[in-house]
């Protein structure tokens, strides 16, 4: 399952490949930011925080897939398993009122990093996450 067209610009260096250890060491995310990792996926505290939802997590496949159109089903299962574990940890650690997940594909879908990733946000009553 490969997308017929890649949206990444020429010379693009994937920041998520370096987090999961595929390429060079990442300069932003540190090993201590990784909260879960197995042979297929890595979940880590996002370095860009939303003002009302600090501590949100990104779950990425360890292999590079640009978007949902390329993502094999066996990786999708592992991504959502990691998201569920993250959600339980957030409820326990942050005492948040709920959890949101968010995922974008292609420029019109608001994707801006060309490696599939799933956001997991702790949510709070009236936090206005999507207004930030």
N, CA, C and O atoms as a Tinker XYZ file with bonds, in Angstrom:
   528  protein
     1  N      0.827000   -1.179000    0.000000    73     2
     2  CA     0.000000    0.000000    0.000000    64     1     3
     3  C      0.873000    1.245000    0.000000    63     2     4     5
     4  O      1.269000    1.703000    1.072000    81     3
     5  N      1.173000    1.784000   -1.105000    73     3     6
     6  CA     1.980000    2.995000   -1.198000    64     5     7
     7  C      1.151000    4.107000   -1.818000    63     6     8     9
     8  O      0.402000    3.886000   -2.770000    81     7
     9  N      1.296000    5.316000   -1.260000    73     7    10
    10  CA     0.638000    6.473000   -1.859000    64     9    11
    11  C      1.276000    6.728000   -3.218000    63    10    12    13
    12  O      2.464000    6.474000   -3.415000    81    11
    13  N      0.506000    7.213000   -4.117000    73    11    14
    14  CA     1.024000    7.449000   -5.457000    64    13    15
    15  C      1.840000    8.734000   -5.544000    63    14    16    17
    16  O      2.554000    8.944000   -6.524000    81    15
    17  N      1.744000    9.592000   -4.540000    73    15    18
    18  CA     2.427000   10.874000   -4.595000    64    17    19
    19  C      2.910000   11.256000   -3.198000    63    18    20    21
    20  O      2.139000   11.203000   -2.240000    81    19
    21  N      4.164000   11.636000   -3.079000    73    19    22
    22  CA     4.710000   12.092000   -1.810000    64    21    23
    23  C      4.621000   13.617000   -1.752000    63    22    24    25
    24  O      4.894000   14.301000   -2.739000    81    23
    25  N      4.244000   14.134000   -0.605000    73    23    26
    26  CA     4.115000   15.584000   -0.416000    64    25    27
    27  C      5.334000   16.203000    0.244000    63    26    28    29
    28  O      5.436000   17.426000    0.343000    81    27
    29  N      6.263000   15.364000    0.696000    73    27    30
    30  CA     7.428000   15.926000    1.376000    64    29    31
    31  C      8.315000   16.673000    0.385000    63    30    32    33
    32  O      8.494000   16.229000   -0.749000    81    31
    33  N      8.868000   17.806000    0.809000    73    31    34
    34  CA     9.732000   18.586000   -0.078000    64    33    35
    35  C     11.072000   17.891000   -0.319000    63    34    36    37
    36  O     11.487000   17.036000    0.464000    81    35
    37  N     11.723000   18.256000   -1.377000    73    35    38
    38  CA    13.032000   17.692000   -1.701000    64    37    39
    39  C     14.009000   17.985000   -0.562000    63    38    40    41
    40  O     14.044000   19.101000   -0.043000    81    39
    41  N     14.793000   16.992000   -0.178000    73    39    42
    42  CA    15.763000   17.146000    0.899000    64    41    43
    43  C     15.170000   17.076000    2.297000    63    42    44    45
    44  O     15.850000   17.390000    3.273000    81    43
    45  N     13.920000   16.670000    2.403000    73    43    46
    46  CA    13.222000   16.615000    3.694000    64    45    47
    47  C     13.915000   15.642000    4.641000    63    46    48    49
    48  O     14.188000   14.501000    4.270000    81    47
    49  N     14.198000   16.084000    5.850000    73    47    50
    50  CA    14.749000   15.234000    6.896000    64    49    51
    51  C     13.654000   14.983000    7.916000    63    50    52    53
    52  O     13.221000   15.900000    8.614000    81    51
    53  N     13.214000   13.757000    7.997000    73    51    54
    54  CA    12.071000   13.411000    8.844000    64    53    55
    55  C     12.432000   13.494000   10.332000    63    54    56    57
    56  O     13.321000   12.780000   10.794000    81    55
    57  N     11.743000   14.365000   11.080000    73    55    58
    58  CA    12.044000   14.488000   12.509000    64    57    59
    59  C     11.600000   13.269000   13.311000    63    58    60    61
    60  O     12.166000   12.995000   14.370000    81    59
    61  N     10.613000   12.542000   12.837000    73    59    62
    62  CA    10.119000   11.395000   13.595000    64    61    63
    63  C     10.947000   10.136000   13.371000    63    62    64    65
    64  O     11.000000    9.272000   14.246000    81    63
    65  N     11.585000   10.020000   12.230000    73    63    66
    66  CA    12.480000    8.880000   12.012000    64    65    67
    67  C     13.642000    8.935000   12.999000    63    66    68    69
    68  O     14.118000    7.896000   13.455000    81    67
    69  N     14.096000   10.133000   13.327000    73    67    70
    70  CA    15.212000   10.255000   14.259000    64    69    71
    71  C     14.777000    9.978000   15.699000    63    70    72    73
    72  O     15.590000    9.515000   16.499000    81    71
    73  N     13.520000   10.250000   16.048000    73    71    74
    74  CA    13.017000    9.962000   17.397000    64    73    75
    75  C     12.993000    8.462000   17.631000    63    74    76    77
    76  O     13.419000    7.980000   18.681000    81    75
    77  N     12.493000    7.728000   16.645000    73    75    78
    78  CA    12.371000    6.277000   16.813000    64    77    79
    79  C     13.685000    5.552000   16.539000    63    78    80    81
    80  O     13.757000    4.329000   16.659000    81    79
    81  N     14.724000    6.302000   16.173000    73    79    82
    82  CA    16.031000    5.708000   15.983000    64    81    83
    83  C     16.305000    5.198000   14.589000    63    82    84    85
    84  O     17.298000    4.501000   14.381000    81    83
    85  N     15.451000    5.522000   13.617000    73    83    86
    86  CA    15.639000    5.046000   12.256000    64    85    87
    87  C     16.819000    5.745000   11.602000    63    86    88    89
    88  O     17.623000    5.113000   10.916000    81    87
    89  N     16.921000    7.048000   11.816000    73    87    90
    90  CA    17.976000    7.836000   11.184000    64    89    91
    91  C     18.922000    8.378000   12.253000    63    90    92    93
    92  O     19.326000    7.638000   13.149000    81    91
    93  N     19.270000    9.627000   12.173000    73    91    94
    94  CA    20.202000   10.252000   13.107000    64    93    95
    95  C     19.508000   10.579000   14.432000    63    94    96    97
    96  O     18.279000   10.615000   14.493000    81    95
    97  N     20.284000   10.815000   15.489000    73    95    98
    98  CA    19.676000   11.194000   16.775000    64    97    99
    99  C     18.908000   12.510000   16.652000    63    98   100   101
   100  O     19.353000   13.428000   15.963000    81    99
   101  N     17.774000   12.601000   17.309000    73    99   102
   102  CA    16.928000   13.797000   17.260000    64   101   103
   103  C     17.484000   14.878000   18.172000    63   102   104   105
   104  O     17.952000   14.592000   19.274000    81   103
   105  N     17.430000   16.111000   17.711000    73   103   106
   106  CA    17.936000   17.237000   18.497000    64   105   107
   107  C     16.874000   17.800000   19.447000    63   106   108   109
   108  O     17.227000   18.474000   20.415000    81   107
   109  N     15.590000   17.545000   19.202000    73   107   110
   110  CA    14.530000   18.091000   20.045000    64   109   111
   111  C     14.063000   17.101000   21.089000    63   110   112   113
   112  O     14.180000   17.363000   22.286000    81   111
   113  N     13.540000   15.972000   20.660000    73   111   114
   114  CA    13.026000   14.963000   21.569000    64   113   115
   115  C     14.181000   14.142000   22.127000    63   114   116   117
   116  O     15.052000   13.691000   21.383000    81   115
   117  N     14.180000   13.955000   23.427000    73   115   118
   118  CA    15.234000   13.200000   24.107000    64   117   119
   119  C     14.714000   11.816000   24.490000    63   118   120   121
   120  O     13.505000   11.586000   24.501000    81   119
   121  N     15.610000   10.911000   24.798000    73   119   122
   122  CA    15.238000    9.554000   25.193000    64   121   123
   123  C     14.255000    9.579000   26.369000    63   122   124   125
   124  O     13.338000    8.760000   26.423000    81   123
   125  N     14.438000   10.500000   27.297000    73   123   126
   126  CA    13.552000   10.561000   28.467000    64   125   127
   127  C     12.123000   10.963000   28.087000    63   126   128   129
   128  O     11.202000   10.754000   28.877000    81   127
   129  N     11.919000   11.538000   26.890000    73   127   130
   130  CA    10.587000   11.926000   26.438000    64   129   131
   131  C      9.793000   10.733000   25.899000    63   130   132   133
   132  O      8.576000   10.823000   25.743000    81   131
   133  N     10.465000    9.632000   25.617000    73   131   134
   134  CA     9.797000    8.440000   25.106000    64   133   135
   135  C      9.091000    7.740000   26.258000    63   134   136   137
   136  O      9.715000    7.384000   27.258000    81   135
   137  N      7.775000    7.544000   26.108000    73   135   138
   138  CA     7.006000    6.908000   27.181000    64   137   139
   139  C      6.666000    5.455000   26.869000    63   138   140   141
   140  O      6.314000    4.691000   27.768000    81   139
   141  N      6.770000    5.070000   25.591000    73   139   142
   142  CA     6.482000    3.691000   25.191000    64   141   143
   143  C      7.189000    3.432000   23.866000    63   142   144   145
   144  O      7.230000    4.292000   22.986000    81   143
   145  N      7.745000    2.229000   23.745000    73   143   146
   146  CA     8.370000    1.857000   22.482000    64   145   147
   147  C      8.391000    0.346000   22.366000    63   146   148   149
   148  O      8.673000   -0.366000   23.331000    81   147
   149  N      8.088000   -0.131000   21.167000    73   147   150
   150  CA     8.277000   -1.544000   20.860000    64   149   151
   151  C      8.894000   -1.615000   19.463000    63   150   152   153
   152  O      9.350000   -0.598000   18.941000    81   151
   153  N      8.912000   -2.781000   18.864000    73   151   154
   154  CA     9.571000   -2.936000   17.561000    64   153   155
   155  C      8.864000   -2.178000   16.434000    63   154   156   157
   156  O      9.471000   -1.933000   15.392000    81   155
   157  N      7.604000   -1.806000   16.618000    73   155   158
   158  CA     6.848000   -1.133000   15.553000    64   157   159
   159  C      6.559000    0.333000   15.787000    63   158   160   161
   160  O      6.484000    1.105000   14.832000    81   159
   161  N      6.395000    0.736000   17.042000    73   159   162
   162  CA     5.959000    2.112000   17.327000    64   161   163
   163  C      6.747000    2.750000   18.465000    63   162   164   165
   164  O      7.355000    2.067000   19.289000    81   163
   165  N      6.717000    4.084000   18.483000    73   163   166
   166  CA     7.292000    4.870000   19.571000    64   165   167
   167  C      6.279000    5.941000   19.952000    63   166   168   169
   168  O      5.709000    6.603000   19.085000    81   167
   169  N      6.058000    6.110000   21.262000    73   167   170
   170  CA     5.189000    7.173000   21.781000    64   169   171
   171  C      6.049000    8.083000   22.642000    63   170   172   173
   172  O      6.807000    7.618000   23.493000    81   171
   173  N      5.923000    9.386000   22.413000    73   171   174
   174  CA     6.762000   10.329000   23.147000    64   173   175
   175  C      6.004000   11.617000   23.426000    63   174   176   177
   176  O      5.075000   11.984000   22.706000    81   175
   177  N      6.427000   12.297000   24.496000    73   175   178
   178  CA     5.851000   13.589000   24.845000    64   177   179
   179  C      6.218000   14.569000   23.734000    63   178   180   181
   180  O      7.389000   14.704000   23.382000    81   179
   181  N      5.223000   15.244000   23.188000    73   179   182
   182  CA     5.449000   16.185000   22.091000    64   181   183
   183  C      6.247000   17.389000   22.583000    63   182   184   185
   184  O      5.996000   17.908000   23.671000    81   183
   185  N      7.204000   17.826000   21.778000    73   183   186
   186  CA     8.013000   18.985000   22.176000    64   185   187
   187  C      7.243000   20.297000   22.000000    63   186   188   189
   188  O      7.554000   21.286000   22.665000    81   187
   189  N      6.245000   20.317000   21.115000    73   187   190
   190  CA     5.398000   21.501000   20.947000    64   189   191
   191  C      4.122000   21.288000   21.763000    63   190   192   193
   192  O      3.290000   20.449000   21.419000    81   191
   193  N      3.980000   22.044000   22.829000    73   191   194
   194  CA     2.823000   21.894000   23.691000    64   193   195
   195  C      1.733000   22.875000   23.324000    63   194   196   197
   196  O      1.996000   24.004000   22.909000    81   195
   197  N      0.502000   22.420000   23.486000    73   195   198
   198  CA    -0.650000   23.300000   23.334000    64   197   199
   199  C     -0.851000   23.974000   24.684000    63   198   200   201
   200  O     -0.787000   23.294000   25.708000    81   199
   201  N     -1.090000   25.275000   24.731000    73   199   202
   202  CA    -1.156000   25.997000   26.005000    64   201   203
   203  C     -2.079000   25.388000   27.052000    63   202   204   205
   204  O     -1.743000   25.392000   28.236000    81   203
   205  N     -3.223000   24.869000   26.652000    73   203   206
   206  CA    -4.180000   24.332000   27.621000    64   205   207
   207  C     -4.099000   22.821000   27.772000    63   206   208   209
   208  O     -4.886000   22.243000   28.521000    81   207
   209  N     -3.181000   22.172000   27.091000    73   207   210
   210  CA    -3.113000   20.716000   27.112000    64   209   211
   211  C     -1.656000   20.235000   27.108000    63   210   212   213
   212  O     -1.253000   19.436000   26.262000    81   211
   213  N     -0.890000   20.733000   28.058000    73   211   214
   214  CA     0.520000   20.370000   28.137000    64   213   215
   215  C      0.677000   18.871000   28.347000    63   214   216   217
   216  O     -0.127000   18.235000   29.028000    81   215
   217  N      1.729000   18.321000   27.749000    73   215   218
   218  CA     2.028000   16.912000   27.929000    64   217   219
   219  C      1.376000   16.005000   26.911000    63   218   220   221
   220  O      1.288000   14.796000   27.130000    81   219
   221  N      0.914000   16.563000   25.791000    73   219   222
   222  CA     0.298000   15.679000   24.809000    64   221   223
   223  C      1.376000   14.797000   24.178000    63   222   224   225
   224  O      2.554000   15.153000   24.152000    81   223
   225  N      0.952000   13.651000   23.678000    73   223   226
   226  CA     1.853000   12.609000   23.192000    64   225   227
   227  C      1.650000   12.389000   21.697000    63   226   228   229
   228  O      0.537000   12.500000   21.184000    81   227
   229  N      2.745000   12.076000   21.007000    73   227   230
   230  CA     2.700000   11.657000   19.610000    64   229   231
   231  C      3.058000   10.182000   19.549000    63   230   232   233
   232  O      4.001000    9.735000   20.201000    81   231
   233  N      2.303000    9.436000   18.767000    73   231   234
   234  CA     2.597000    8.026000   18.529000    64   233   235
   235  C      2.947000    7.892000   17.059000    63   234   236   237
   236  O      2.168000    8.285000   16.190000    81   235
   237  N      4.132000    7.332000   16.777000    73   235   238
   238  CA     4.614000    7.219000   15.398000    64   237   239
   239  C      5.049000    5.789000   15.113000    63   238   240   241
   240  O      5.524000    5.093000   16.011000    81   239
   241  N      4.888000    5.345000   13.863000    73   239   242
   242  CA     5.469000    4.055000   13.494000    64   241   243
   243  C      6.989000    4.208000   13.408000    63   242   244   245
   244  O      7.482000    5.258000   12.994000    81   243
   245  N      7.724000    3.185000   13.789000    73   243   246
   246  CA     9.183000    3.235000   13.720000    64   245   247
   247  C      9.690000    3.191000   12.289000    63   246   248   249
   248  O     10.793000    3.658000   12.003000    81   247
   249  N      8.909000    2.646000   11.409000    73   247   250
   250  CA     9.244000    2.656000    9.985000    64   249   251
   251  C      8.574000    3.876000    9.356000    63   250   252   253
   252  O      7.497000    4.287000    9.788000    81   251
   253  N      9.208000    4.454000    8.342000    73   251   254
   254  CA     8.656000    5.663000    7.731000    64   253   255
   255  C      7.506000    5.345000    6.778000    63   254   256   257
   256  O      7.681000    4.659000    5.771000    81   255
   257  N      6.327000    5.860000    7.122000    73   255   258
   258  CA     5.140000    5.855000    6.255000    64   257   259
   259  C      4.643000    7.288000    6.250000    63   258   260   261
   260  O      4.460000    7.884000    7.312000    81   259
   261  N      4.424000    7.844000    5.080000    73   259   262
   262  CA     4.078000    9.261000    5.008000    64   261   263
   263  C      2.705000    9.576000    5.588000    63   262   264   265
   264  O      2.540000   10.592000    6.263000    81   263
   265  N      1.724000    8.723000    5.336000    73   263   266
   266  CA     0.370000    9.039000    5.779000    64   265   267
   267  C     -0.469000    7.767000    5.887000    63   266   268   269
   268  O      0.038000    6.658000    5.715000    81   267
   269  N     -1.742000    7.943000    6.171000    73   267   270
   270  CA    -2.642000    6.813000    6.394000    64   269   271
   271  C     -2.784000    5.924000    5.153000    63   270   272   273
   272  O     -3.113000    4.743000    5.267000    81   271
   273  N     -2.538000    6.484000    3.988000    73   271   274
   274  CA    -2.667000    5.727000    2.755000    64   273   275
   275  C     -1.543000    4.713000    2.575000    63   274   276   277
   276  O     -1.684000    3.748000    1.825000    81   275
   277  N     -0.423000    4.938000    3.270000    73   275   278
   278  CA     0.717000    4.021000    3.210000    64   277   279
   279  C      0.790000    3.092000    4.411000    63   278   280   281
   280  O      1.462000    2.063000    4.351000    81   279
   281  N      0.121000    3.429000    5.486000    73   279   282
   282  CA     0.254000    2.723000    6.759000    64   281   283
   283  C     -0.354000    1.318000    6.707000    63   282   284   285
   284  O     -1.558000    1.179000    6.489000    81   283
   285  N      0.460000    0.274000    6.904000    73   283   286
   286  CA    -0.084000   -1.091000    6.937000    64   285   287
   287  C     -0.957000   -1.301000    8.180000    63   286   288   289
   288  O     -0.727000   -0.684000    9.220000    81   287
   289  N     -1.938000   -2.158000    8.061000    73   287   290
   290  CA    -2.889000   -2.396000    9.149000    64   289   291
   291  C     -2.206000   -2.895000   10.419000    63   290   292   293
   292  O     -2.632000   -2.534000   11.516000    81   291
   293  N     -1.158000   -3.712000   10.305000    73   291   294
   294  CA    -0.504000   -4.218000   11.508000    64   293   295
   295  C      0.199000   -3.095000   12.284000    63   294   296   297
   296  O      0.323000   -3.185000   13.505000    81   295
   297  N      0.651000   -2.060000   11.610000    73   295   298
   298  CA     1.201000   -0.896000   12.297000    64   297   299
   299  C      0.078000   -0.076000   12.929000    63   298   300   301
   300  O      0.233000    0.432000   14.040000    81   299
   301  N     -1.037000    0.055000   12.238000    73   299   302
   302  CA    -2.176000    0.805000   12.772000    64   301   303
   303  C     -2.652000    0.202000   14.096000    63   302   304   305
   304  O     -2.986000    0.931000   15.030000    81   303
   305  N     -2.679000   -1.114000   14.171000    73   303   306
   306  CA    -3.080000   -1.793000   15.406000    64   305   307
   307  C     -2.132000   -1.409000   16.542000    63   306   308   309
   308  O     -2.581000   -1.090000   17.643000    81   307
   309  N     -0.834000   -1.439000   16.280000    73   307   310
   310  CA     0.154000   -1.106000   17.311000    64   309   311
   311  C      0.076000    0.365000   17.709000    63   310   312   313
   312  O      0.256000    0.698000   18.880000    81   311
   313  N     -0.188000    1.242000   16.752000    73   311   314
   314  CA    -0.321000    2.673000   17.051000    64   313   315
   315  C     -1.500000    2.898000   17.989000    63   314   316   317
   316  O     -1.384000    3.650000   18.957000    81   315
   317  N     -2.623000    2.262000   17.716000    73   315   318
   318  CA    -3.790000    2.467000   18.566000    64   317   319
   319  C     -3.658000    1.761000   19.909000    63   318   320   321
   320  O     -4.239000    2.201000   20.900000    81   319
   321  N     -2.906000    0.680000   19.948000    73   319   322
   322  CA    -2.610000    0.031000   21.230000    64   321   323
   323  C     -1.784000    0.985000   22.097000    63   322   324   325
   324  O     -2.067000    1.151000   23.283000    81   323
   325  N     -0.761000    1.613000   21.502000    73   323   326
   326  CA     0.063000    2.580000   22.234000    64   325   327
   327  C     -0.759000    3.799000   22.650000    63   326   328   329
   328  O     -0.564000    4.333000   23.742000    81   327
   329  N     -1.674000    4.241000   21.793000    73   327   330
   330  CA    -2.540000    5.374000   22.129000    64   329   331
   331  C     -3.438000    5.035000   23.309000    63   330   332   333
   332  O     -3.662000    5.874000   24.181000    81   331
   333  N     -3.948000    3.822000   23.343000    73   331   334
   334  CA    -4.805000    3.402000   24.455000    64   333   335
   335  C     -4.007000    3.350000   25.760000    63   334   336   337
   336  O     -4.489000    3.816000   26.792000    81   335
   337  N     -2.802000    2.794000   25.729000    73   335   338
   338  CA    -1.949000    2.763000   26.917000    64   337   339
   339  C     -1.635000    4.188000   27.385000    63   338   340   341
   340  O     -1.625000    4.471000   28.582000    81   339
   341  N     -1.381000    5.069000   26.429000    73   339   342
   342  CA    -1.120000    6.472000   26.733000    64   341   343
   343  C     -2.332000    7.123000   27.390000    63   342   344   345
   344  O     -2.192000    7.866000   28.361000    81   343
   345  N     -3.513000    6.844000   26.864000    73   343   346
   346  CA    -4.744000    7.411000   27.421000    64   345   347
   347  C     -4.943000    6.976000   28.875000    63   346   348   349
   348  O     -5.289000    7.796000   29.726000    81   347
   349  N     -4.726000    5.700000   29.158000    73   347   350
   350  CA    -4.834000    5.224000   30.540000    64   349   351
   351  C     -3.818000    5.933000   31.438000    63   350   352   353
   352  O     -4.144000    6.325000   32.559000    81   351
   353  N     -2.582000    6.097000   30.942000    73   351   354
   354  CA    -1.540000    6.764000   31.730000    64   353   355
   355  C     -1.887000    8.227000   31.975000    63   354   356   357
   356  O     -1.658000    8.743000   33.068000    81   355
   357  N     -2.438000    8.897000   30.967000    73   355   358
   358  CA    -2.819000   10.305000   31.133000    64   357   359
   359  C     -3.921000   10.461000   32.171000    63   358   360   361
   360  O     -3.859000   11.357000   33.013000    81   359
   361  N     -4.926000    9.600000   32.117000    73   359   362
   362  CA    -6.023000    9.672000   33.084000    64   361   363
   363  C     -5.481000    9.480000   34.496000    63   362   364   365
   364  O     -5.892000   10.176000   35.425000    81   363
   365  N     -4.556000    8.531000   34.655000    73   363   366
   366  CA    -3.994000    8.230000   35.957000    64   365   367
   367  C     -3.043000    9.332000   36.440000    63   366   368   369
   368  O     -3.095000    9.723000   37.606000    81   367
   369  N     -2.188000    9.827000   35.564000    73   367   370
   370  CA    -1.154000   10.795000   35.942000    64   369   371
   371  C     -1.671000   12.223000   36.031000    63   370   372   373
   372  O     -1.408000   12.924000   37.008000    81   371
   373  N     -2.410000   12.655000   35.005000    73   371   374
   374  CA    -2.864000   14.045000   34.947000    64   373   375
   375  C     -4.231000   14.265000   35.589000    63   374   376   377
   376  O     -4.585000   15.396000   35.923000    81   375
   377  N     -5.000000   13.190000   35.764000    73   375   378
   378  CA    -6.351000   13.350000   36.278000    64   377   379
   379  C     -7.240000   14.120000   35.318000    63   378   380   381
   380  O     -8.171000   14.806000   35.738000    81   379
   381  N     -6.948000   14.005000   34.019000    73   379   382
   382  CA    -7.713000   14.742000   33.019000    64   381   383
   383  C     -9.142000   14.213000   32.917000    63   382   384   385
   384  O     -9.437000   13.092000   33.330000    81   383
   385  N    -10.016000   15.042000   32.361000    73   383   386
   386  CA   -11.432000   14.703000   32.248000    64   385   387
   387  C    -11.746000   13.827000   31.044000    63   386   388   389
   388  O    -12.789000   13.173000   31.004000    81   387
   389  N    -10.859000   13.811000   30.076000    73   387   390
   390  CA   -11.077000   13.022000   28.863000    64   389   391
   391  C     -9.804000   12.971000   28.035000    63   390   392   393
   392  O     -8.765000   13.497000   28.431000    81   391
   393  N     -9.903000   12.327000   26.875000    73   391   394
   394  CA    -8.777000   12.153000   25.950000    64   393   395
   395  C     -9.287000   12.438000   24.543000    63   394   396   397
   396  O    -10.401000   12.053000   24.188000    81   395
   397  N     -8.464000   13.117000   23.746000    73   395   398
   398  CA    -8.755000   13.273000   22.311000    64   397   399
   399  C     -7.576000   12.738000   21.523000    63   398   400   401
   400  O     -6.424000   12.852000   21.942000    81   399
   401  N     -7.882000   12.152000   20.374000    73   399   402
   402  CA    -6.837000   11.776000   19.425000    64   401   403
   403  C     -7.089000   12.559000   18.145000    63   402   404   405
   404  O     -8.221000   12.923000   17.828000    81   403
   405  N     -5.997000   12.810000   17.415000    73   403   406
   406  CA    -6.108000   13.612000   16.197000    64   405   407
   407  C     -5.024000   13.161000   15.227000    63   406   408   409
   408  O     -3.895000   12.882000   15.633000    81   407
   409  N     -5.369000   13.090000   13.945000    73   407   410
   410  CA    -4.421000   12.628000   12.940000    64   409   411
   411  C     -4.743000   13.307000   11.615000    63   410   412   413
   412  O     -5.913000   13.407000   11.246000    81   411
   413  N     -3.715000   13.783000   10.885000    73   411   414
   414  CA    -3.903000   14.561000    9.658000    64   413   415
   415  C     -3.192000   13.894000    8.487000    63   414   416   417
   416  O     -2.154000   13.257000    8.669000    81   415
   417  N     -3.751000   14.038000    7.281000    73   415   418
   418  CA    -3.170000   13.447000    6.077000    64   417   419
   419  C     -3.219000   14.419000    4.908000    63   418   420   421
   420  O     -4.263000   14.990000    4.594000    81   419
   421  N     -2.076000   14.592000    4.277000    73   419   422
   422  CA    -1.901000   15.423000    3.085000    64   421   423
   423  C     -2.122000   16.910000    3.407000    63   422   424   425
   424  O     -2.730000   17.233000    4.428000    81   423
   425  N     -1.641000   17.806000    2.557000    73   423   426
   426  CA    -1.749000   19.238000    2.836000    64   425   427
   427  C     -3.181000   19.713000    3.107000    63   426   428   429
   428  O     -3.401000   20.489000    4.037000    81   427
   429  N     -4.137000   19.271000    2.325000    73   427   430
   430  CA    -5.520000   19.711000    2.540000    64   429   431
   431  C     -6.093000   19.163000    3.845000    63   430   432   433
   432  O     -7.055000   19.712000    4.382000    81   431
   433  N     -5.503000   18.082000    4.354000    73   431   434
   434  CA    -5.903000   17.517000    5.637000    64   433   435
   435  C     -5.121000   18.097000    6.801000    63   434   436   437
   436  O     -5.250000   17.632000    7.933000    81   435
   437  N     -4.308000   19.114000    6.528000    73   435   438
   438  CA    -3.539000   19.836000    7.538000    64   437   439
   439  C     -2.298000   19.084000    8.028000    63   438   440   441
   440  O     -1.786000   19.386000    9.106000    81   439
   441  N     -1.812000   18.120000    7.262000    73   439   442
   442  CA    -0.580000   17.421000    7.624000    64   441   443
   443  C      0.606000   18.342000    7.356000    63   442   444   445
   444  O      0.679000   18.965000    6.296000    81   443
   445  N      1.537000   18.434000    8.308000    73   443   446
   446  CA     2.715000   19.275000    8.107000    64   445   447
   447  C      4.030000   18.571000    8.437000    63   446   448   449
   448  O      5.102000   19.137000    8.226000    81   447
   449  N      3.958000   17.346000    8.950000    73   447   450
   450  CA     5.129000   16.487000    9.117000    64   449   451
   451  C      4.852000   15.253000    8.268000    63   450   452   453
   452  O      3.798000   14.631000    8.404000    81   451
   453  N      5.778000   14.899000    7.404000    73   451   454
   454  CA     5.524000   13.865000    6.391000    64   453   455
   455  C      5.911000   12.482000    6.869000    63   454   456   457
   456  O      6.607000   11.736000    6.179000    81   455
   457  N      5.445000   12.153000    8.068000    73   455   458
   458  CA     5.582000   10.833000    8.682000    64   457   459
   459  C      4.290000   10.644000    9.463000    63   458   460   461
   460  O      3.939000   11.489000   10.287000    81   459
   461  N      3.582000    9.556000    9.220000    73   459   462
   462  CA     2.324000    9.315000    9.927000    64   461   463
   463  C      2.530000    9.496000   11.432000    63   462   464   465
   464  O      3.515000    9.012000   11.990000    81   463
   465  N      1.600000   10.191000   12.083000    73   463   466
   466  CA     1.641000   10.326000   13.529000    64   465   467
   467  C      0.238000   10.574000   14.067000    63   466   468   469
   468  O     -0.603000   11.181000   13.404000    81   467
   469  N      0.010000   10.092000   15.275000    73   467   470
   470  CA    -1.272000   10.248000   15.962000    64   469   471
   471  C     -1.030000   11.062000   17.226000    63   470   472   473
   472  O     -0.189000   10.709000   18.052000    81   471
   473  N     -1.778000   12.158000   17.370000    73   471   474
   474  CA    -1.713000   12.982000   18.576000    64   473   475
   475  C     -2.656000   12.383000   19.619000    63   474   476   477
   476  O     -3.757000   11.945000   19.284000    81   475
   477  N     -2.230000   12.366000   20.873000    73   475   478
   478  CA    -3.079000   11.963000   21.995000    64   477   479
   479  C     -3.024000   13.115000   22.998000    63   478   480   481
   480  O     -1.966000   13.417000   23.551000    81   479
   481  N     -4.172000   13.754000   23.228000    73   479   482
   482  CA    -4.246000   14.929000   24.091000    64   481   483
   483  C     -5.002000   14.627000   25.377000    63   482   484   485
   484  O     -6.056000   13.992000   25.341000    81   483
   485  N     -4.469000   15.080000   26.529000    73   483   486
   486  CA    -5.286000   15.073000   27.739000    64   485   487
   487  C     -6.303000   16.215000   27.593000    63   486   488   489
   488  O     -5.959000   17.297000   27.117000    81   487
   489  N     -7.530000   15.974000   27.996000    73   487   490
   490  CA    -8.569000   17.001000   27.852000    64   489   491
   491  C     -9.167000   17.351000   29.203000    63   490   492   493
   492  O     -9.261000   16.516000   30.102000    81   491
   493  N     -9.567000   18.604000   29.317000    73   491   494
   494  CA   -10.152000   19.133000   30.544000    64   493   495
   495  C    -11.416000   19.895000   30.196000    63   494   496   497
   496  O    -11.516000   20.463000   29.108000    81   495
   497  N    -12.387000   19.916000   31.104000    73   495   498
   498  CA   -13.634000   20.647000   30.878000    64   497   499
   499  C    -13.329000   22.052000   30.376000    63   498   500   501
   500  O    -12.539000   22.775000   30.983000    81   499
   501  N    -13.944000   22.433000   29.288000    73   499   502
   502  CA   -13.818000   23.781000   28.718000    64   501   503
   503  C    -12.376000   24.203000   28.422000    63   502   504   505
   504  O    -12.051000   25.385000   28.532000    81   503
   505  N    -11.510000   23.262000   28.050000    73   503   506
   506  CA   -10.097000   23.593000   27.800000    64   505   507
   507  C     -9.880000   24.332000   26.476000    63   506   508   509
   508  O     -8.818000   24.925000   26.282000    81   507
   509  N    -10.833000   24.313000   25.581000    73   507   510
   510  CA   -10.754000   25.014000   24.298000    64   509   511
   511  C     -9.504000   24.636000   23.507000    63   510   512   513
   512  O     -8.852000   25.492000   22.909000    81   511
   513  N     -9.181000   23.349000   23.511000    73   511   514
   514  CA    -7.982000   22.854000   22.812000    64   513   515
   515  C     -7.873000   23.362000   21.392000    63   514   516   517
   516  O     -6.817000   23.854000   20.994000    81   515
   517  N     -8.933000   23.256000   20.624000    73   515   518
   518  CA    -8.861000   23.558000   19.213000    64   517   519
   519  C     -8.927000   25.056000   18.906000    63   518   520   521
   520  O     -8.900000   25.443000   17.738000    81   519
   521  N     -9.012000   25.897000   19.925000    73   519   522
   522  CA    -8.985000   27.339000   19.724000    64   521   523
   523  C     -7.577000   27.897000   19.894000    63   522   524   525
   524  O     -7.339000   29.065000   19.590000    81   523
   525  N     -6.644000   27.083000   20.376000    73   523   526
   526  CA    -5.260000   27.535000   20.611000    64   525   527
   527  C     -4.472000   27.570000   19.332000    63   526   528
   528  O     -3.293000   27.925000   19.343000    81   527
